[in-house]
Amino acid sequence: MVSRLLAPDELEAALRRIGAERYHNLHPFHRLLHDGKLDRGQVRAWALNRYYYQSRIPLKDAAFLSRAEDPALRREWRRRLEDHDGTEPGTGGIARWLALTDGLGLDRADVEAGRGILPATRFAVDAYVRYVRDMPLLPAVASSLTELFSPNIISERVEGMLRHYNFISPRTLEYFSHRLEQAPRDSDFALDYVKREARTPEQQEQVLDALRFKCDVLWAQLDALHHAYVAPGLIPPGGYRPA
Amino acid sequence: MVSRLLAPDELEAALRRIGAERYHNLHPFHRLLHDGKLDRGQVRAWALNRYYYQSRIPLKDAAFLSRAEDPALRREWRRRLEDHDGTEPGTGGIARWLALTDGLGLDRADVEAGRGILPATRFAVDAYVRYVRDMPLLPAVASSLTELFSPNIISERVEGMLRHYNFISPRTLEYFSHRLEQAPRDSDFALDYVKREARTPEQQEQVLDALRFKCDVLWAQLDALHHAYVAPGLIPPGGYRPA
């Protein structure tokens, strides 16, 4: 618990500690993915489930926009929609994720319909969308702060996947190279926002809780993948079954 | 997909097939629990997480009541609140679940606060509450139909746990003996309701989907417990750690 008002830089340090303890780069599924220890079916399961997360991000951001009364804040946040949805068909982050699932040989209609995704994926991702829809703007912004930690994991992922998997090419990983530019820009803004707007210990605690919550959302998705496709490998009823 | 209007008894048969394929009695965690293969810490983790589910059920039922315009339907459904919340402190299903967690040596304040529950538990259970809050009444009723299948699992559970665990007594399992009377009464009503009110193939499909959804909610909770406390035994950050 935050027992006194933290200086802005202390708040940032506390946020970074949460990332160091709870961000999903620490999850063994990512270790296996990046070290080339998964087979094509397991990588497909990851990309299929993660597509559901990608596809909900613009809904999350639109829910945020629908509640942000400050035009300047909306202008800033609107870029996130553009990043994901692009400017025309075939552009933007969602289209780039589909290039990855295409490259892995998944059927695009199945991916877009979410056929075979794990129920736990849906529950976790939907919880995130609803969090941003229902919570005050301050924790809603703070829940995006996992992006502070994503550049490291993305660099490691791209490098590791290209080296280890012959079914992965630079083109199929193009999603991530864009995120390497977008994520720091977005997280800089969000970090400044929460350092400025969290003006009481209670608000600072809300900001820290929001980041813990978001780490849980990401971690739970990997737990579900790990349980279904790695150890013990128990795919729930209706879940995608690698051929 | 339902391609033509099913006779009411065909709809019931289709519902029972879903239960036979997806109800969580088929999950290995329940096999271990009932066969005495878990230690006290694992049983505690189960009871702690399941408390969160119990505690949300009256919120789910109140959300349903808040949208049911027919007084007869509300009178019928209101019993569910009474069953869980009781008539005075210390009575009702939630209090009986706390008798179980007390008997297992869990701290009651921790249990009631949900300290250490798995994020996946929260995501799955909250998804259920929101489903009943947001969906039309017909699928909201249908999502309760897992109770059709609970008497078998409860009998097996009580018998197995009493036989195998010296830290379990009939008193701590009292929750379940009450459910053996309540669940059939509730599921009889809900089954009659959906057989009567689902009057198009689309509505029948919605009913079947609602039951699949609810099976997913229950299954995902056991997946998370199994992954954290059995195999591979990877407890997520912040999760309850047996001593």
Interface residues (C-beta under 8 A of the other chain):
Chain A: E21 R22 P28 L118 P119 A120 R122 F123 A124 D126 A127 R130 R212 C215 D216 V217 W219 A220 D223 A224 H226 H227 A228 A231 P232 L234 P236 P237 G238
Chain B: E21 R22 P28 L118 P119 A120 R122 F123 A124 D126 A127 R130 R212 C215 D216 V217 W219 A220 D223 A224 H226 H227 A228 A231 P232 L234 P236 P237 G238
